[in-house]
């Protein structure tokens, strides 16, 4: 971005006049530059800036959409364990078998 028109003090006014008149010759005649230089400036320098701006806008929009999706997103629920017993059971006495055992002990005495 360093052509003759970029360094010109009135390059912003030139762009405005070009947008209004849509003619390289009108602008070139008004500011005393060649129409070809002006054309090169608009097709290279100005479009490069516009592309960059559009890219920024697009990235902002993408970021916005991403934030919206993230707000909508809820993670899937974690699987709960099937049993409330977490420790492995090695051996248990049922009431009946405990009674049998104590009866047996009582009889042997
Ligand atoms: Zn330029």
Backbone and ligand atoms as CSV (ligand in chain L), in Angstrom:
chain,resi,resn,atom,element,x,y,z
A,1,UNK,N,N,0.817,-1.208,0.000
A,1,UNK,CA,C,0.000,0.000,0.000
A,1,UNK,C,C,0.850,1.257,0.000
A,2,UNK,N,N,1.545,1.458,-1.067
A,2,UNK,CA,C,2.354,2.671,-1.108
A,2,UNK,C,C,2.477,3.148,-2.547
A,3,UNK,N,N,1.335,3.287,-3.207
A,3,UNK,CA,C,1.378,3.829,-4.555
A,3,UNK,C,C,1.341,5.356,-4.467
A,4,UNK,N,N,1.356,6.000,-5.614
A,4,UNK,CA,C,1.423,7.464,-5.652
A,4,UNK,C,C,0.192,8.087,-4.990
A,5,UNK,N,N,-0.963,7.448,-5.206
A,5,UNK,CA,C,-2.211,8.020,-4.676
A,5,UNK,C,C,-2.344,7.777,-3.179
A,6,UNK,N,N,-1.829,6.635,-2.709
A,6,UNK,CA,C,-1.863,6.364,-1.269
A,6,UNK,C,C,-1.131,7.466,-0.517
A,7,UNK,N,N,-0.047,7.956,-1.100
A,7,UNK,CA,C,0.748,8.991,-0.436
A,7,UNK,C,C,0.191,10.392,-0.686
A,8,UNK,N,N,-0.820,10.467,-1.558
A,8,UNK,CA,C,-1.429,11.763,-1.862
A,8,UNK,C,C,-2.222,12.245,-0.645
A,9,UNK,N,N,-2.187,13.573,-0.402
A,9,UNK,CA,C,-2.843,14.092,0.806
A,9,UNK,C,C,-4.356,14.012,0.702
A,10,UNK,N,N,-4.893,13.999,-0.534
A,10,UNK,CA,C,-6.353,14.014,-0.700
A,10,UNK,C,C,-6.905,12.659,-1.158
A,11,UNK,N,N,-6.227,11.577,-0.799
A,11,UNK,CA,C,-6.664,10.306,-1.396
A,11,UNK,C,C,-8.059,9.905,-0.910
A,12,UNK,N,N,-8.445,10.325,0.295
A,12,UNK,CA,C,-9.791,10.001,0.787
A,12,UNK,C,C,-10.846,10.751,-0.018
A,13,UNK,N,N,-10.568,12.025,-0.301
A,13,UNK,CA,C,-11.506,12.818,-1.106
A,13,UNK,C,C,-11.639,12.240,-2.506
A,14,UNK,N,N,-10.527,11.727,-3.028
A,14,UNK,CA,C,-10.558,11.113,-4.363
A,14,UNK,C,C,-11.506,9.930,-4.370
A,15,UNK,N,N,-11.442,9.119,-3.323
A,15,UNK,CA,C,-12.317,7.948,-3.247
A,15,UNK,C,C,-13.778,8.370,-3.190
A,16,UNK,N,N,-14.032,9.415,-2.397
A,16,UNK,CA,C,-15.414,9.897,-2.287
A,16,UNK,C,C,-15.905,10.376,-3.648
A,17,UNK,N,N,-15.076,11.155,-4.313
A,17,UNK,CA,C,-15.467,11.665,-5.638
A,17,UNK,C,C,-15.645,10.519,-6.625
A,18,UNK,N,N,-14.782,9.521,-6.528
A,18,UNK,CA,C,-14.918,8.372,-7.433
A,18,UNK,C,C,-16.225,7.640,-7.159
A,19,UNK,N,N,-16.565,7.484,-5.872
A,19,UNK,CA,C,-17.809,6.800,-5.525
A,19,UNK,C,C,-19.011,7.575,-6.054
A,20,UNK,N,N,-18.913,8.912,-6.038
A,20,UNK,CA,C,-20.032,9.730,-6.512
A,20,UNK,C,C,-20.112,9.747,-8.033
A,21,UNK,N,N,-18.952,9.889,-8.676
A,21,UNK,CA,C,-18.962,10.076,-10.126
A,21,UNK,C,C,-18.834,8.761,-10.885
A,22,UNK,N,N,-18.194,7.754,-10.264
A,22,UNK,CA,C,-17.945,6.466,-10.896
A,22,UNK,C,C,-17.133,6.637,-12.188
A,23,UNK,N,N,-16.197,7.590,-12.155
A,23,UNK,CA,C,-15.384,7.831,-13.348
A,23,UNK,C,C,-13.952,8.128,-12.926
A,24,UNK,N,N,-13.008,7.380,-13.487
A,24,UNK,CA,C,-11.593,7.632,-13.174
A,24,UNK,C,C,-11.165,8.980,-13.726
A,25,UNK,N,N,-11.702,9.305,-14.911
A,25,UNK,CA,C,-11.237,10.517,-15.594
A,25,UNK,C,C,-11.636,11.778,-14.834
A,26,UNK,N,N,-12.843,11.789,-14.309
A,26,UNK,CA,C,-13.323,12.966,-13.565
A,26,UNK,C,C,-12.417,13.222,-12.367
A,27,UNK,N,N,-12.152,12.167,-11.610
A,27,UNK,CA,C,-11.333,12.289,-10.397
A,27,UNK,C,C,-9.905,12.662,-10.770
A,28,UNK,N,N,-9.395,11.995,-11.793
A,28,UNK,CA,C,-8.015,12.251,-12.198
A,28,UNK,C,C,-7.845,13.697,-12.660
A,29,UNK,N,N,-8.851,14.203,-13.386
A,29,UNK,CA,C,-8.780,15.579,-13.843
A,29,UNK,C,C,-8.842,16.568,-12.699
A,30,UNK,N,N,-9.671,16.253,-11.692
A,30,UNK,CA,C,-9.852,17.164,-10.559
A,30,UNK,C,C,-8.579,17.268,-9.722
A,31,UNK,N,N,-7.897,16.127,-9.496
A,31,UNK,CA,C,-6.762,16.134,-8.578
A,31,UNK,C,C,-5.403,16.067,-9.271
A,32,UNK,N,N,-5.421,16.096,-10.606
A,32,UNK,CA,C,-4.162,16.161,-11.340
A,32,UNK,C,C,-3.319,14.910,-11.243
A,33,UNK,N,N,-3.971,13.751,-11.265
A,33,UNK,CA,C,-3.226,12.489,-11.341
A,33,UNK,C,C,-3.711,11.750,-12.571
A,34,UNK,N,N,-2.954,10.726,-12.974
A,34,UNK,CA,C,-3.369,10.009,-14.176
A,34,UNK,C,C,-4.474,9.014,-13.839
A,35,UNK,N,N,-5.378,8.820,-14.799
A,35,UNK,CA,C,-6.524,7.931,-14.580
A,35,UNK,C,C,-6.062,6.497,-14.340
A,36,UNK,N,N,-4.968,6.140,-15.004
A,36,UNK,CA,C,-4.468,4.768,-14.880
A,36,UNK,C,C,-3.935,4.512,-13.467
A,37,UNK,N,N,-3.224,5.482,-12.929
A,37,UNK,CA,C,-2.708,5.357,-11.558
A,37,UNK,C,C,-3.850,5.235,-10.569
A,38,UNK,N,N,-4.881,6.064,-10.814
A,38,UNK,CA,C,-6.054,6.029,-9.933
A,38,UNK,C,C,-6.739,4.663,-9.999
A,39,UNK,N,N,-6.849,4.138,-11.213
A,39,UNK,CA,C,-7.480,2.832,-11.387
A,39,UNK,C,C,-6.695,1.755,-10.644
A,40,UNK,N,N,-5.375,1.818,-10.779
A,40,UNK,CA,C,-4.520,0.833,-10.107
A,40,UNK,C,C,-4.691,0.942,-8.586
A,41,UNK,N,N,-4.753,2.192,-8.109
A,41,UNK,CA,C,-4.919,2.417,-6.671
A,41,UNK,C,C,-6.219,1.785,-6.184
A,42,UNK,N,N,-7.294,1.990,-6.931
A,42,UNK,CA,C,-8.588,1.489,-6.471
A,42,UNK,C,C,-8.650,-0.029,-6.571
A,43,UNK,N,N,-8.152,-0.595,-7.661
A,43,UNK,CA,C,-8.258,-2.048,-7.819
A,43,UNK,C,C,-7.287,-2.807,-6.916
A,44,UNK,N,N,-6.187,-2.202,-6.536
A,44,UNK,CA,C,-5.234,-2.931,-5.674
A,44,UNK,C,C,-5.333,-2.487,-4.218
A,45,UNK,N,N,-4.997,-1.225,-3.964
A,45,UNK,CA,C,-4.899,-0.753,-2.578
A,45,UNK,C,C,-6.252,-0.778,-1.888
A,46,UNK,N,N,-7.254,-0.175,-2.526
A,46,UNK,CA,C,-8.557,-0.021,-1.863
A,46,UNK,C,C,-9.229,-1.380,-1.686
A,47,UNK,N,N,-9.162,-2.229,-2.722
A,47,UNK,CA,C,-9.795,-3.533,-2.597
A,47,UNK,C,C,-9.102,-4.375,-1.540
A,48,UNK,N,N,-7.801,-4.229,-1.411
A,48,UNK,CA,C,-7.081,-4.973,-0.371
A,48,UNK,C,C,-7.595,-4.585,1.005
A,49,UNK,N,N,-7.773,-3.278,1.209
A,49,UNK,CA,C,-8.282,-2.803,2.505
A,49,UNK,C,C,-9.691,-3.310,2.744
A,50,UNK,N,N,-10.513,-3.266,1.664
A,50,UNK,CA,C,-11.898,-3.717,1.815
A,50,UNK,C,C,-11.966,-5.204,2.117
A,51,UNK,N,N,-11.111,-5.973,1.454
A,51,UNK,CA,C,-11.074,-7.413,1.713
A,51,UNK,C,C,-10.717,-7.686,3.161
A,52,UNK,N,N,-9.712,-6.979,3.642
A,52,UNK,CA,C,-9.275,-7.158,5.023
A,52,UNK,C,C,-10.416,-6.828,5.991
A,53,UNK,N,N,-11.124,-5.726,5.686
A,53,UNK,CA,C,-12.246,-5.321,6.533
A,53,UNK,C,C,-13.343,-6.379,6.525
A,54,UNK,N,N,-13.660,-6.884,5.321
A,54,UNK,CA,C,-14.696,-7.908,5.223
A,54,UNK,C,C,-14.300,-9.169,5.972
A,55,UNK,N,N,-13.020,-9.510,5.885
A,55,UNK,CA,C,-12.501,-10.682,6.595
A,55,UNK,C,C,-12.697,-10.510,8.103
A,56,UNK,N,N,-12.382,-9.309,8.582
A,56,UNK,CA,C,-12.556,-9.029,10.020
A,56,UNK,C,C,-14.014,-9.156,10.429
A,57,UNK,N,N,-14.915,-8.572,9.592
A,57,UNK,CA,C,-16.345,-8.648,9.895
A,57,UNK,C,C,-16.806,-10.094,9.927
A,58,UNK,N,N,-16.315,-10.871,8.958
A,58,UNK,CA,C,-16.697,-12.271,8.860
A,58,UNK,C,C,-16.232,-13.032,10.093
A,59,UNK,N,N,-15.007,-12.751,10.531
A,59,UNK,CA,C,-14.482,-13.445,11.709
A,59,UNK,C,C,-15.267,-13.068,12.961
A,60,UNK,N,N,-15.646,-11.794,13.052
A,60,UNK,CA,C,-16.473,-11.358,14.185
A,60,UNK,C,C,-17.795,-12.108,14.179
A,61,UNK,N,N,-18.391,-12.229,12.974
A,61,UNK,CA,C,-19.672,-12.926,12.861
A,61,UNK,C,C,-19.531,-14.391,13.244
A,62,UNK,N,N,-18.459,-15.023,12.776
A,62,UNK,CA,C,-18.210,-16.420,13.116
A,62,UNK,C,C,-18.080,-16.590,14.620
A,63,UNK,N,N,-17.349,-15.681,15.234
A,63,UNK,CA,C,-17.154,-15.741,16.678
A,63,UNK,C,C,-18.491,-15.601,17.400
A,64,UNK,N,N,-19.336,-14.694,16.893
A,64,UNK,CA,C,-20.671,-14.481,17.469
A,64,UNK,C,C,-21.504,-15.747,17.373
A,65,UNK,N,N,-21.495,-16.362,16.186
A,65,UNK,CA,C,-22.265,-17.600,15.985
A,65,UNK,C,C,-21.749,-18.696,16.920
A,66,UNK,N,N,-20.431,-18.749,17.041
A,66,UNK,CA,C,-19.829,-19.767,17.913
A,66,UNK,C,C,-20.276,-19.564,19.355
A,67,UNK,N,N,-20.304,-18.318,19.808
A,67,UNK,CA,C,-20.731,-18.037,21.181
A,67,UNK,C,C,-22.192,-18.414,21.381
A,68,UNK,N,N,-23.021,-18.137,20.359
A,68,UNK,CA,C,-24.444,-18.488,20.448
A,68,UNK,C,C,-24.618,-19.995,20.549
A,69,UNK,N,N,-23.882,-20.723,19.715
A,69,UNK,CA,C,-23.973,-22.184,19.742
A,69,UNK,C,C,-23.498,-22.731,21.084
A,70,UNK,N,N,-22.447,-22.132,21.598
A,70,UNK,CA,C,-21.890,-22.582,22.875
A,70,UNK,C,C,-22.894,-22.357,24.003
A,71,UNK,N,N,-23.661,-21.252,23.921
A,71,UNK,CA,C,-24.660,-20.976,24.952
A,71,UNK,C,C,-25.798,-21.990,24.885
A,72,UNK,N,N,-26.122,-22.443,23.657
A,72,UNK,CA,C,-27.206,-23.409,23.493
A,72,UNK,C,C,-26.784,-24.813,23.909
A,73,UNK,N,N,-25.491,-25.076,23.797
A,73,UNK,CA,C,-25.000,-26.441,23.976
A,73,UNK,C,C,-25.028,-26.860,25.442
A,74,UNK,N,N,-25.586,-28.037,25.687
A,74,UNK,CA,C,-25.497,-28.620,27.023
A,74,UNK,C,C,-24.837,-29.983,26.884
A,75,UNK,N,N,-23.859,-30.249,27.714
A,75,UNK,CA,C,-23.169,-31.526,27.611
A,75,UNK,C,C,-24.106,-32.675,27.972
A,76,UNK,N,N,-23.925,-33.840,27.375
A,76,UNK,CA,C,-24.773,-34.981,27.690
A,76,UNK,C,C,-24.598,-35.401,29.142
A,77,UNK,N,N,-25.684,-35.884,29.781
A,77,UNK,CA,C,-25.579,-36.248,31.199
A,77,UNK,C,C,-24.630,-37.424,31.402
A,78,UNK,N,N,-23.942,-37.381,32.533
A,78,UNK,CA,C,-23.007,-38.464,32.839
A,78,UNK,C,C,-23.792,-39.711,33.225
A,79,UNK,N,N,-23.264,-40.856,32.858
A,79,UNK,CA,C,-23.934,-42.106,33.199
A,79,UNK,C,C,-23.787,-42.366,34.689
A,80,UNK,N,N,-24.922,-42.596,35.317
A,80,UNK,CA,C,-24.865,-42.903,36.744
A,80,UNK,C,C,-24.537,-44.376,36.935
A,81,UNK,N,N,-23.861,-44.703,38.008
A,81,UNK,CA,C,-23.595,-46.120,38.271
A,81,UNK,C,C,-24.901,-46.862,38.544
A,82,UNK,N,N,-24.966,-48.115,38.103
A,82,UNK,CA,C,-26.220,-48.863,38.206
A,82,UNK,C,C,-26.573,-49.164,39.662
A,83,UNK,N,N,-25.589,-49.393,40.492
A,83,UNK,CA,C,-25.857,-49.745,41.883
A,83,UNK,C,C,-25.331,-48.653,42.788
A,84,UNK,N,N,-25.952,-48.540,43.968
A,84,UNK,CA,C,-25.444,-47.562,44.920
A,84,UNK,C,C,-24.266,-48.135,45.691
A,85,UNK,N,N,-24.086,-49.446,45.577
A,85,UNK,CA,C,-22.954,-50.074,46.260
A,85,UNK,C,C,-21.728,-49.905,45.386
A,86,UNK,N,N,-20.759,-49.239,45.914
A,86,UNK,CA,C,-19.574,-48.980,45.110
A,86,UNK,C,C,-18.455,-49.967,45.419
A,87,UNK,N,N,-18.417,-50.444,46.688
A,87,UNK,CA,C,-17.358,-51.399,47.051
A,87,UNK,C,C,-17.755,-52.806,46.648
A,88,UNK,N,N,-16.799,-53.586,46.341
A,88,UNK,CA,C,-17.059,-54.970,45.996
A,88,UNK,C,C,-17.382,-55.753,47.271
A,89,UNK,N,N,-18.466,-56.522,47.203
A,89,UNK,CA,C,-18.878,-57.286,48.384
A,89,UNK,C,C,-18.241,-58.667,48.315
A,90,UNK,N,N,-17.490,-59.027,49.349
A,90,UNK,CA,C,-16.825,-60.327,49.348
A,90,UNK,C,C,-17.664,-61.373,50.061
A,91,UNK,N,N,-18.254,-60.995,51.229
A,91,UNK,CA,C,-19.016,-61.966,51.989
A,91,UNK,C,C,-19.992,-61.245,52.885
A,92,UNK,N,N,-21.212,-61.735,52.933
A,92,UNK,CA,C,-22.179,-61.151,53.863
A,92,UNK,C,C,-22.959,-62.259,54.543
A,93,UNK,N,N,-23.354,-61.977,55.758
A,93,UNK,CA,C,-24.259,-62.883,56.467
A,93,UNK,C,C,-25.673,-62.395,56.230
A,94,UNK,N,N,-26.564,-63.305,55.775
A,94,UNK,CA,C,-27.973,-62.951,55.768
A,94,UNK,C,C,-28.498,-63.171,57.185
A,95,UNK,N,N,-29.655,-62.608,57.517
A,95,UNK,CA,C,-30.190,-62.766,58.881
A,95,UNK,C,C,-30.438,-64.232,59.207
A,96,UNK,N,N,-31.012,-64.966,58.192
A,96,UNK,CA,C,-31.364,-66.353,58.443
A,96,UNK,C,C,-30.117,-67.210,58.699
A,97,UNK,N,N,-29.148,-67.017,57.876
A,97,UNK,CA,C,-27.939,-67.834,58.045
A,97,UNK,C,C,-27.203,-67.463,59.331
A,98,UNK,N,N,-27.272,-66.211,59.737
A,98,UNK,CA,C,-26.661,-65.790,60.997
A,98,UNK,C,C,-27.365,-66.461,62.177
A,99,UNK,N,N,-28.717,-66.547,62.073
A,99,UNK,CA,C,-29.500,-67.193,63.127
A,99,UNK,C,C,-29.156,-68.684,63.218
A,100,UNK,N,N,-29.101,-69.327,62.013
A,100,UNK,CA,C,-28.725,-70.752,61.972
A,100,UNK,C,C,-27.404,-70.985,62.678
A,101,UNK,N,N,-26.459,-70.125,62.354
A,101,UNK,CA,C,-25.119,-70.295,62.885
A,101,UNK,C,C,-25.125,-70.132,64.408
A,102,UNK,N,N,-25.831,-69.093,64.878
A,102,UNK,CA,C,-25.853,-68.868,66.332
A,102,UNK,C,C,-26.604,-69.998,67.037
A,103,UNK,N,N,-27.693,-70.511,66.382
A,103,UNK,CA,C,-28.411,-71.656,66.965
A,103,UNK,C,C,-27.488,-72.865,67.084
A,104,UNK,N,N,-26.752,-73.107,66.045
A,104,UNK,CA,C,-25.839,-74.238,66.013
A,104,UNK,C,C,-24.813,-74.144,67.141
A,105,UNK,N,N,-24.302,-72.905,67.317
A,105,UNK,CA,C,-23.309,-72.670,68.376
A,105,UNK,C,C,-23.960,-72.895,69.751
A,106,UNK,N,N,-25.230,-72.403,69.873
A,106,UNK,CA,C,-25.947,-72.528,71.152
A,106,UNK,C,C,-26.203,-74.008,71.489
A,107,UNK,N,N,-26.541,-74.796,70.428
A,107,UNK,CA,C,-26.830,-76.232,70.663
A,107,UNK,C,C,-25.579,-77.000,71.072
A,108,UNK,N,N,-24.483,-76.633,70.493
A,108,UNK,CA,C,-23.250,-77.384,70.771
A,108,UNK,C,C,-22.774,-77.160,72.198
A,109,UNK,N,N,-23.214,-76.094,72.827
A,109,UNK,CA,C,-22.759,-75.844,74.202
A,109,UNK,C,C,-23.544,-76.653,75.229
L,1,ZN,ZN,ZN,-2.708,3.062,-3.449
